[in-house]
Amino acid sequence: MDKKALIGSWKMRAWTRQSVATGEITDALGPEPIGYIAYHADGRMMATVFRRDRPRSSQAGWTENEKAQLFDDMLAYVASYTLEENKVVHHVDGSWNPNWHGDLSRPFVLEGDNLVISGAPGIDPSTGEEVVYRMEFTKV
């Protein structure tokens, strides 16, 4: 695949998770998450996604439980990347989830201005369940 086709900013359209155990498909961060993934010509990338309905704090600030929920309602990481056939490998330098440091191999399909990253089983950090994520993006 030509690396040039992947370069740019991609806006998330949908993010679902399928339980490996049951096959059930649900929204990973609720409907219409706010997110972007960006691939740069220098081999660097970044990804950030937030649940759309994140709560604002009260005057007193967030409780410990609310802070934990805010953590579960997002993802963010920075990495270098390489391409291997139909996979993009994110070599993670830093992440909101320290378990993601290292290499994340992500099968993908790129058709014009549509990017789908899906197919790699992983562990949902908020439930511990094995899932397969499907992320759909449109080029900005």
N, C-alpha and C positions, 0 to 999 in steps of 0.2 A: 504494500500500500504506500502511496505517496504521502509522506509526512505533511506536506503543505496543505492537504485537504483538511487535516485535523486542527491546524493552527487557527486560533481565534477564540472568541468568547461564545459560550453556548448557554442559553437560558433554559432552565429546567421546565418541562411541561408536566411531567408526572414522575412519581417515584413509588413503586409498589414493592411489596415483599411477599414471597410465597413460602409458606412453611414447608420444609422438606418432609416433616413427619405427617402432616395432614393434607398438604396441597392447597390449603386455604390461601387466597390472595387478598391482601389488605393494603391500604395506603401506608407507606412507611412513616410519613410525618403529617398525616392528615391530607385532606384534599388541597390541591393547588399550592404545594410548598413553594417557598421563595428560594431560588438557588441558581448558582452559576458554576460552570467549570470552564477554565481557560487554559489553553495550550499555547505556549510561546515558541518562537523559532529557535530560541537558545536552549531548548530542551527542558525548560522549567514548566510547571503547571501548578494550579491551585484550584481548590474546590471548597465551596461554602454553600450550605443548605440550611434553611430554617423552616420550622413549622409556621404557617401563616398566622395562626391565632395565638401567638405567644402573649402571655399576660403582662401587663404593666405592673410595676410594684405599687404597693400602698405607700402612704406617707412614711410609714415605719420601715419600709424596705421589704425585701423578700424573706420569707421564712426559710429554714433549712430545707424543708420538703419542696418548696417552690424553686429554690436554687437547683436542687437535684433534677426537678422536672425540666428546667431550662436547659440543663446539660443534655438530657435525653431528647430534647426537641430540636437538636441541631447537629451538624457535623461541619468540620473544617479541617483542612490539611494542606500542606505545601510539600512539593516533591519535584524531583527531576523525573523524566519519563523516557521510555524507549518503546519501540514498536517491535512486535514479534508476530508475524503473520496476521491473524485476526484478533490479536490481543494488544492492549496498551498496558505496559507495566509501569505503575507509579512507584518510584523509589522514595518512600516517604521520609522526609527530614523531621517534620514536626506535625503533630495532630492533636485535636481536642481529645482523642482517645489514644493514649500511649501504646495500647496493644497493636495499633496500626503501623508503628514504626517498622521500617523494612520494606519489602516488596509486596505490592498488591497487584496481582495479575487480573486484568479485567477484559474479558471477551467483549467485542463491540462490533456494531454494524454502522457504516456511514453511507448514507444515500442522499446526495445533494446537501441540503441544509438541515438534514435530520440525523441525529446521532443517538443510537441506543446502546447503552452499556448494560450488559446482563449476562448471566450464565455461570458466574462464579459463586459457589456456596460460601457462606460466611456465618458468623455468629452475630445475632442482633445484640448490641451492647446493652440495651435496656431490659431484654427478657432472657438472654442466654440461649435462645432458641436458634437452631440451625435454619437458615433461610437462604433464598436466592433473591437478590434484589434486581429490579429492572428500572433503569433510569432513562427517561426520554428527554432529549434536548433539541432545541432549534437554534441555529446559528444566529447570532445578533449582528 
